[in-house]
Amino acid sequence: MPEQVPVRSVRTGGTDYLELPTPEEAQIEALRREREGYMRRGLTDRAAQVAAELRRLGAEEAAGGEAERTAPHPPPLENAAENAPRQRTARGRK
């Protein structure tokens, strides 16, 4: 559960409360973003390691497990020779 930190308003002089994530919540959110990046790049073995760490920390897996199954495959690599521009001379031919 996020911590509530009192903050004094400069304009009104009243006290408001900000909700800040606990260090554990911040780490879990960072690990989820990391796992999502690995899945996007197709590094499923590394994403599985991060998912194991999330399970160890007690994070729920419902959202993450679905993302692992539906992650798109990375695009095929392009051949540089096929996409290279044609070589042209600086001057026209005589």
N, CA, C and O atoms as a GROMACS GRO file, in nm:
protein
  376
    1MET      N    1   0.084  -0.117   0.000
    1MET     CA    2   0.000   0.000   0.000
    1MET      C    3   0.090   0.124   0.000
    1MET      O    4   0.189   0.128   0.073
    2PRO      N    5   0.057   0.223  -0.080
    2PRO     CA    6   0.141   0.343  -0.086
    2PRO      C    7   0.141   0.420   0.046
    2PRO      O    8   0.043   0.419   0.121
    3GLU      N    9   0.252   0.484   0.072
    3GLU     CA   10   0.262   0.568   0.191
    3GLU      C   11   0.197   0.702   0.162
    3GLU      O   12   0.207   0.753   0.050
    4GLN      N   13   0.130   0.759   0.262
    4GLN     CA   14   0.074   0.893   0.247
    4GLN      C   15   0.167   0.991   0.318
    4GLN      O   16   0.192   0.980   0.438
    5VAL      N   17   0.216   1.087   0.241
    5VAL     CA   18   0.309   1.186   0.294
    5VAL      C   19   0.238   1.320   0.298
    5VAL      O   20   0.186   1.364   0.196
    6PRO      N   21   0.235   1.387   0.414
    6PRO     CA   22   0.169   1.518   0.420
    6PRO      C   23   0.253   1.624   0.348
    6PRO      O   24   0.376   1.628   0.362
    7VAL      N   25   0.184   1.708   0.272
    7VAL     CA   26   0.249   1.815   0.196
    7VAL      C   27   0.170   1.943   0.222
    7VAL      O   28   0.048   1.944   0.212
    8ARG      N   29   0.241   2.050   0.256
    8ARG     CA   30   0.174   2.176   0.283
    8ARG      C   31   0.163   2.258   0.155
    8ARG      O   32   0.261   2.276   0.083
    9SER      N   33   0.044   2.308   0.128
    9SER     CA   34   0.019   2.388   0.010
    9SER      C   35   0.068   2.530   0.034
    9SER      O   36   0.034   2.592   0.135
   10VAL      N   37   0.148   2.582  -0.057
   10VAL     CA   38   0.203   2.717  -0.043
   10VAL      C   39   0.093   2.821  -0.064
   10VAL      O   40   0.090   2.923   0.004
   11ARG      N   41   0.004   2.795  -0.158
   11ARG     CA   42  -0.098   2.892  -0.193
   11ARG      C   43  -0.207   2.902  -0.088
   11ARG      O   44  -0.244   3.012  -0.047
   12THR      N   45  -0.260   2.787  -0.042
   12THR     CA   46  -0.372   2.789   0.051
   12THR      C   47  -0.330   2.772   0.196
   12THR      O   48  -0.405   2.810   0.286
   13GLY      N   49  -0.212   2.718   0.222
   13GLY     CA   50  -0.168   2.694   0.357
   13GLY      C   51  -0.223   2.566   0.417
   13GLY      O   52  -0.190   2.531   0.530
   14GLY      N   53  -0.307   2.494   0.342
   14GLY     CA   54  -0.364   2.369   0.390
   14GLY      C   55  -0.266   2.254   0.373
   14GLY      O   56  -0.159   2.269   0.315
   15THR      N   57  -0.306   2.140   0.425
   15THR     CA   58  -0.223   2.021   0.416
   15THR      C   59  -0.290   1.920   0.324
   15THR      O   60  -0.406   1.884   0.343
   16ASP      N   61  -0.216   1.875   0.225
   16ASP     CA   62  -0.261   1.770   0.135
   16ASP      C   63  -0.175   1.647   0.158
   16ASP      O   64  -0.071   1.654   0.224
   17TYR      N   65  -0.217   1.535   0.104
   17TYR     CA   66  -0.141   1.411   0.119
   17TYR      C   67  -0.108   1.353  -0.018
   17TYR      O   68  -0.196   1.337  -0.102
   18LEU      N   69   0.017   1.322  -0.039
   18LEU     CA   70   0.062   1.255  -0.160
   18LEU      C   71   0.083   1.108  -0.130
   18LEU      O   72   0.130   1.072  -0.022
   19GLU      N   73   0.047   1.024  -0.225
   19GLU     CA   74   0.070   0.882  -0.208
   19GLU      C   75   0.198   0.844  -0.282
   19GLU      O   76   0.207   0.856  -0.404
   20LEU      N   77   0.296   0.799  -0.208
   20LEU     CA   78   0.423   0.757  -0.264
   20LEU      C   79   0.434   0.605  -0.253
   20LEU      O   80   0.399   0.548  -0.150
   21PRO      N   81   0.483   0.539  -0.359
   21PRO     CA   82   0.497   0.394  -0.349
   21PRO      C   83   0.607   0.357  -0.250
   21PRO      O   84   0.705   0.429  -0.233
   22THR      N   85   0.589   0.243  -0.185
   22THR     CA   86   0.692   0.192  -0.096
   22THR      C   87   0.809   0.143  -0.182
   22THR      O   88   0.792   0.122  -0.302
   23PRO      N   89   0.926   0.126  -0.123
   23PRO     CA   90   1.039   0.075  -0.202
   23PRO      C   91   1.010  -0.060  -0.269
   23PRO      O   92   1.055  -0.085  -0.380
   24GLU      N   93   0.935  -0.146  -0.200
   24GLU     CA   94   0.901  -0.276  -0.259
   24GLU      C   95   0.810  -0.260  -0.381
   24GLU      O   96   0.829  -0.328  -0.482
   25GLU      N   97   0.711  -0.170  -0.371
   25GLU     CA   98   0.622  -0.146  -0.483
   25GLU      C   99   0.697  -0.086  -0.602
   25GLU      O  100   0.670  -0.120  -0.717
   26ALA      N  101   0.790   0.004  -0.573
   26ALA     CA  102   0.869   0.065  -0.680
   26ALA      C  103   0.956  -0.040  -0.749
   26ALA      O  104   0.970  -0.037  -0.872
   27GLN      N  105   1.014  -0.133  -0.672
   27GLN     CA  106   1.097  -0.238  -0.732
   27GLN      C  107   1.012  -0.331  -0.817
   27GLN      O  108   1.055  -0.371  -0.926
   28ILE      N  109   0.894  -0.367  -0.770
   28ILE     CA  110   0.806  -0.456  -0.847
   28ILE      C  111   0.765  -0.390  -0.978
   28ILE      O  112   0.763  -0.455  -1.082
   29GLU      N  113   0.732  -0.262  -0.973
   29GLU     CA  114   0.693  -0.191  -1.096
   29GLU      C  115   0.810  -0.183  -1.193
   29GLU      O  116   0.791  -0.197  -1.314
   30ALA      N  117   0.931  -0.160  -1.143
   30ALA     CA  118   1.049  -0.155  -1.230
   30ALA      C  119   1.075  -0.292  -1.293
   30ALA      O  120   1.111  -0.300  -1.410
   31LEU      N  121   1.057  -0.399  -1.215
   31LEU     CA  122   1.078  -0.534  -1.270
   31LEU      C  123   0.973  -0.566  -1.377
   31LEU      O  124   1.004  -0.633  -1.476
   32ARG      N  125   0.851  -0.520  -1.358
   32ARG     CA  126   0.747  -0.542  -1.460
   32ARG      C  127   0.782  -0.471  -1.590
   32ARG      O  128   0.766  -0.527  -1.699
   33ARG      N  129   0.830  -0.347  -1.579
   33ARG     CA  130   0.871  -0.274  -1.701
   33ARG      C  131   0.989  -0.343  -1.768
   33ARG      O  132   0.996  -0.350  -1.890
   34GLU      N  133   1.083  -0.394  -1.687
   34GLU     CA  134   1.198  -0.463  -1.741
   34GLU      C  135   1.154  -0.589  -1.816
   34GLU      O  136   1.201  -0.616  -1.926
   35ARG      N  137   1.063  -0.667  -1.754
   35ARG     CA  138   1.014  -0.790  -1.818
   35ARG      C  139   0.941  -0.758  -1.949
   35ARG      O  140   0.956  -0.829  -2.048
   36GLU      N  141   0.863  -0.650  -1.949
   36GLU     CA  142   0.792  -0.611  -2.070
   36GLU      C  143   0.890  -0.576  -2.183
   36GLU      O  144   0.866  -0.612  -2.298
   37GLY      N  145   0.998  -0.507  -2.150
   37GLY     CA  146   1.099  -0.474  -2.250
   37GLY      C  147   1.167  -0.598  -2.307
   37GLY      O  148   1.192  -0.605  -2.427
   38TYR      N  149   1.196  -0.695  -2.220
   38TYR     CA  150   1.257  -0.819  -2.268
   38TYR      C  151   1.161  -0.894  -2.360
   38TYR      O  152   1.204  -0.951  -2.461
   39MET      N  153   1.032  -0.895  -2.327
   39MET     CA  154   0.935  -0.964  -2.410
   39MET      C  155   0.922  -0.895  -2.546
   39MET      O  156   0.909  -0.962  -2.649
   40ARG      N  157   0.925  -0.763  -2.546
   40ARG     CA  158   0.916  -0.689  -2.672
   40ARG      C  159   1.035  -0.719  -2.763
   40ARG      O  160   1.021  -0.724  -2.885
   41ARG      N  161   1.153  -0.739  -2.703
   41ARG     CA  162   1.273  -0.767  -2.781
   41ARG      C  163   1.291  -0.914  -2.811
   41ARG      O  164   1.384  -0.952  -2.883
   42GLY      N  165   1.204  -1.000  -2.757
   42GLY     CA  166   1.212  -1.142  -2.786
   42GLY      C  167   1.309  -1.219  -2.697
   42GLY      O  168   1.346  -1.332  -2.731
   43LEU      N  169   1.350  -1.162  -2.586
   43LEU     CA  170   1.443  -1.229  -2.494
   43LEU      C  171   1.361  -1.302  -2.386
   43LEU      O  172   1.357  -1.260  -2.271
   44THR      N  173   1.297  -1.412  -2.427
   44THR     CA  174   1.204  -1.481  -2.338
   44THR      C  175   1.275  -1.547  -2.220
   44THR      O  176   1.217  -1.557  -2.112
   45ASP      N  177   1.399  -1.593  -2.238
   45ASP     CA  178   1.469  -1.656  -2.126
   45ASP      C  179   1.498  -1.554  -2.017
   45ASP      O  180   1.484  -1.585  -1.898
   46ARG      N  181   1.539  -1.433  -2.054
   46ARG     CA  182   1.564  -1.328  -1.955
   46ARG      C  183   1.433  -1.281  -1.891
   46ARG      O  184   1.429  -1.252  -1.772
   47ALA      N  185   1.326  -1.274  -1.970
   47ALA     CA  186   1.195  -1.236  -1.916
   47ALA      C  187   1.148  -1.339  -1.814
   47ALA      O  188   1.084  -1.302  -1.715
   48ALA      N  189   1.178  -1.466  -1.836
   48ALA     CA  190   1.139  -1.571  -1.741
   48ALA      C  191   1.216  -1.555  -1.610
   48ALA      O  192   1.161  -1.582  -1.503
   49GLN      N  193   1.341  -1.512  -1.618
   49GLN     CA  194   1.419  -1.490  -1.496
   49GLN      C  195   1.359  -1.375  -1.415
   49GLN      O  196   1.351  -1.382  -1.292
   50VAL      N  197   1.318  -1.268  -1.484
   50VAL     CA  198   1.257  -1.154  -1.416
   50VAL      C  199   1.123  -1.195  -1.356
   50VAL      O  200   1.088  -1.152  -1.246
   51ALA      N  201   1.045  -1.278  -1.429
   51ALA     CA  202   0.918  -1.326  -1.377
   51ALA      C  203   0.938  -1.410  -1.251
   51ALA      O  204   0.857  -1.403  -1.158
   52ALA      N  205   1.045  -1.489  -1.248
   52ALA     CA  206   1.075  -1.568  -1.128
   52ALA      C  207   1.105  -1.476  -1.010
   52ALA      O  208   1.065  -1.505  -0.897
   53GLU      N  209   1.176  -1.368  -1.034
   53GLU     CA  210   1.206  -1.272  -0.928
   53GLU      C  211   1.077  -1.205  -0.880
   53GLU      O  212   1.061  -1.182  -0.760
   54LEU      N  213   0.986  -1.174  -0.972
   54LEU     CA  214   0.857  -1.115  -0.932
   54LEU      C  215   0.778  -1.213  -0.844
   54LEU      O  216   0.717  -1.172  -0.746
   55ARG      N  217   0.780  -1.340  -0.880
   55ARG     CA  218   0.710  -1.440  -0.798
   55ARG      C  219   0.774  -1.449  -0.660
   55ARG      O  220   0.704  -1.464  -0.560
   56ARG      N  221   0.907  -1.441  -0.654
   56ARG     CA  222   0.977  -1.447  -0.526
   56ARG      C  223   0.938  -1.330  -0.437
   56ARG      O  224   0.927  -1.345  -0.315
   57LEU      N  225   0.916  -1.213  -0.497
   57LEU     CA  226   0.877  -1.094  -0.421
   57LEU      C  227   0.729  -1.093  -0.385
   57LEU      O  228   0.685  -1.009  -0.307
   58GLY      N  229   0.653  -1.187  -0.440
   58GLY     CA  230   0.511  -1.197  -0.407
   58GLY      C  231   0.422  -1.112  -0.493
   58GLY      O  232   0.308  -1.086  -0.455
   59ALA      N  233   0.469  -1.066  -0.608
   59ALA     CA  234   0.386  -0.987  -0.698
   59ALA      C  235   0.287  -1.079  -0.769
   59ALA      O  236   0.318  -1.194  -0.799
   60GLU      N  237   0.168  -1.027  -0.796
   60GLU     CA  238   0.069  -1.109  -0.866
   60GLU      C  239   0.113  -1.130  -1.010
   60GLU      O  240   0.171  -1.040  -1.071
   61GLU      N  241   0.086  -1.246  -1.063
   61GLU     CA  242   0.132  -1.282  -1.197
   61GLU      C  243   0.022  -1.276  -1.301
   61GLU      O  244   0.048  -1.305  -1.418
   62ALA      N  245  -0.100  -1.240  -1.263
   62ALA     CA  246  -0.211  -1.246  -1.359
   62ALA      C  247  -0.185  -1.154  -1.479
   62ALA      O  248  -0.204  -1.196  -1.593
   63ALA      N  249  -0.141  -1.033  -1.454
   63ALA     CA  250  -0.117  -0.940  -1.565
   63ALA      C  251   0.008  -0.977  -1.643
   63ALA      O  252   0.008  -0.969  -1.766
   64GLY      N  253   0.113  -1.018  -1.574
   64GLY     CA  254   0.239  -1.049  -1.640
   64GLY      C  255   0.234  -1.178  -1.719
   64GLY      O  256   0.293  -1.185  -1.827
   65GLY      N  257   0.167  -1.280  -1.669
   65GLY     CA  258   0.160  -1.407  -1.739
   65GLY      C  259   0.090  -1.395  -1.872
   65GLY      O  260   0.130  -1.458  -1.970
   66GLU      N  261  -0.014  -1.315  -1.877
   66GLU     CA  262  -0.087  -1.295  -2.002
   66GLU      C  263   0.001  -1.221  -2.104
   66GLU      O  264  -0.004  -1.252  -2.223
   67ALA      N  265   0.080  -1.125  -2.058
   67ALA     CA  266   0.166  -1.049  -2.148
   67ALA      C  267   0.273  -1.140  -2.208
   67ALA      O  268   0.313  -1.121  -2.323
   68GLU      N  269   0.320  -1.238  -2.132
   68GLU     CA  270   0.423  -1.327  -2.184
   68GLU      C  271   0.368  -1.414  -2.297
   68GLU      O  272   0.440  -1.444  -2.393
   69ARG      N  273   0.241  -1.455  -2.286
   69ARG     CA  274   0.184  -1.542  -2.389
   69ARG      C  275   0.148  -1.467  -2.516
   69ARG      O  276   0.150  -1.525  -2.625
   70THR      N  277   0.115  -1.338  -2.505
   70THR     CA  278   0.067  -1.263  -2.620
   70THR      C  279   0.171  -1.166  -2.676
   70THR      O  280   0.137  -1.083  -2.760
   71ALA      N  281   0.296  -1.175  -2.634
   71ALA     CA  282   0.399  -1.083  -2.682
   71ALA      C  283   0.428  -1.108  -2.830
   71ALA      O  284   0.439  -1.223  -2.872
   72PRO      N  285   0.440  -1.001  -2.910
   72PRO     CA  286   0.466  -1.019  -3.052
   72PRO      C  287   0.609  -1.067  -3.077
   72PRO      O  288   0.699  -1.044  -2.996
   73HIS      N  289   0.628  -1.133  -3.189
   73HIS     CA  290   0.762  -1.178  -3.226
   73HIS      C  291   0.840  -1.060  -3.281
   73HIS      O  292   0.780  -0.970  -3.340
   74PRO      N  293   0.971  -1.057  -3.262
   74PRO     CA  294   1.049  -0.945  -3.316
   74PRO      C  295   1.047  -0.948  -3.468
   74PRO      O  296   1.037  -1.055  -3.528
   75PRO      N  297   1.057  -0.831  -3.532
   75PRO     CA  298   1.056  -0.828  -3.678
   75PRO      C  299   1.181  -0.896  -3.734
   75PRO      O  300   1.285  -0.897  -3.669
   76PRO      N  301   1.170  -0.954  -3.854
   76PRO     CA  302   1.287  -1.019  -3.912
   76PRO      C  303   1.397  -0.917  -3.944
   76PRO      O  304   1.369  -0.801  -3.975
   77LEU      N  305   1.520  -0.962  -3.935
   77LEU     CA  306   1.632  -0.874  -3.965
   77LEU      C  307   1.640  -0.847  -4.114
   77LEU      O  308   1.611  -0.934  -4.196
   78GLU      N  309   1.678  -0.726  -4.147
   78GLU     CA  310   1.689  -0.689  -4.288
   78GLU      C  311   1.829  -0.721  -4.339
   78GLU      O  312   1.926  -0.721  -4.263
   79ASN      N  313   1.838  -0.747  -4.467
   79ASN     CA  314   1.966  -0.772  -4.530
   79ASN      C  315   2.019  -0.637  -4.579
   79ASN      O  316   1.953  -0.570  -4.659
   80ALA      N  317   2.135  -0.597  -4.532
   80ALA     CA  318   2.190  -0.467  -4.566
   80ALA      C  319   2.220  -0.455  -4.715
   80ALA      O  320   2.208  -0.346  -4.771
   81ALA      N  321   2.260  -0.564  -4.780
   81ALA     CA  322   2.292  -0.559  -4.922
   81ALA      C  323   2.167  -0.533  -5.006
   81ALA      O  324   2.175  -0.465  -5.108
   82GLU      N  325   2.054  -0.585  -4.965
   82GLU     CA  326   1.930  -0.564  -5.041
   82GLU      C  327   1.882  -0.421  -5.030
   82GLU      O  328   1.823  -0.368  -5.125
   83ASN      N  329   1.905  -0.357  -4.917
   83ASN     CA  330   1.850  -0.224  -4.893
   83ASN      C  331   1.953  -0.112  -4.914
   83ASN      O  332   1.922   0.005  -4.890
   84ALA      N  333   2.070  -0.145  -4.958
   84ALA     CA  334   2.174  -0.044  -4.978
   84ALA      C  335   2.140   0.044  -5.099
   84ALA      O  336   2.090  -0.006  -5.199
   85PRO      N  337   2.168   0.174  -5.091
   85PRO     CA  338   2.143   0.260  -5.206
   85PRO      C  339   2.241   0.230  -5.319
   85PRO      O  340   2.351   0.179  -5.296
   86ARG      N  341   2.200   0.260  -5.440
   86ARG     CA  342   2.288   0.237  -5.555
   86ARG      C  343   2.407   0.332  -5.550
   86ARG      O  344   2.394   0.447  -5.508
   87GLN      N  345   2.522   0.283  -5.593
   87GLN     CA  346   2.641   0.368  -5.598
   87GLN      C  347   2.632   0.455  -5.722
   87GLN      O  348   2.605   0.406  -5.832
   88ARG      N  349   2.654   0.583  -5.706
   88ARG     CA  350   2.650   0.676  -5.818
   88ARG      C  351   2.779   0.757  -5.822
   88ARG      O  352   2.841   0.782  -5.719
   89THR      N  353   2.818   0.795  -5.939
   89THR     CA  354   2.938   0.878  -5.953
   89THR      C  355   2.902   1.022  -5.928
   89THR      O  356   2.786   1.061  -5.942
   90ALA      N  357   3.002   1.102  -5.892
   90ALA     CA  358   2.980   1.241  -5.863
   90ALA      C  359   2.947   1.319  -5.990
   90ALA      O  360   2.868   1.414  -5.987
   91ARG      N  361   3.009   1.281  -6.104
   91ARG     CA  362   2.985   1.348  -6.231
   91ARG      C  363   2.911   1.255  -6.325
   91ARG      O  364   2.914   1.133  -6.310
   92GLY      N  365   2.848   1.315  -6.419
   92GLY     CA  366   2.780   1.233  -6.520
   92GLY      C  367   2.880   1.167  -6.612
   92GLY      O  368   2.992   1.215  -6.625
   93ARG      N  369   2.844   1.059  -6.677
   93ARG     CA  370   2.936   0.988  -6.769
   93ARG      C  371   2.946   1.062  -6.901
   93ARG      O  372   2.850   1.125  -6.945
   94LYS      N  373   3.063   1.053  -6.964
   94LYS     CA  374   3.084   1.117  -7.094
   94LYS      C  375   3.079   1.018  -7.204
   94LYS      O  376   3.095   1.054  -7.321
   0.00000   0.00000   0.00000
